[in-house]
Amino acid sequence: MRCPIYEKCKLFLRYNYQMTDIKYQYLVKRYCDGDLHSECKRIQWQNEKTGSASNQLLPNGILIHSGIKVI
């Protein structure tokens, strides 16, 4: 099942065709196209905080290139 915000997701729109890293592709497959979209930290951020999630925030709550878990 595809994530309900897939077409509007800033992370996907910015990085999907640029990131070839196997870990990133795994996250997209599991969260964006798979069964974990209900656990997506980007969606959780948007529901709990004001404003949209950073373009750097991965679905598992870790920031790209830093390895820091923010949510």
N, C-alpha and C positions, 0 to 999 in steps of 0.2 A: 504494500500500500504506500503510495507516495505521500510525502509530508504536505499538509494543507497550505503551508506558506512557501512551498518550493519555488514557485515562479517569482516571488517577491523577495526571497532571502538574499540579503546583501552579500553574505559570504559566498553563496553559490554563484550569484551573478558576477562577482569579482574574480573568484579563483577557480571555478570549476574547470575551465579549459586550459588553465595555466599550471595547475598543480598535478604533477604526475607521481608524486610520492605515494608509495603503496599504502602507507598509514592513512593518508588523506582519502584515497580512493575507498579504503575500507570504511571509514567514517561515513562517507557519502552513501555508500551501499547500504549500511546498517541504519543510519538515521534518516536520510533523505528519501531513499527508495525502499527502505526496509521497515521492519516492525518496531524500531526504537524511536520513531519520531515523537511519540508521546513523552519520551524522556529527554528530548532535546533541550539543552541548557539555553540555547538561543531563544526558543519559544518561552521557556520559563523566565528568562531575563525580561522579555517584552511584557509578560503578564504581571511581573512583580515590580519592575522599575519603571521610571518615567523615561521615555525615549526608546529608541531601538538599540539592539545589541551592536557592539563594535563589529566592524568587518573582520577583525582579527579573531573573534571568538568562535571556536570550533563547537560542534554540537555536543561534545563531551565536557564542555566548560573550561577547556584549556586554550590559552592564547597561542596563536600561530607563532612559531619561531622563538618563543620564550619558555614554553613548557610550564608556565605558571597557571595553576587552576584558580579561576576567579569566582566560579559559582558551582 
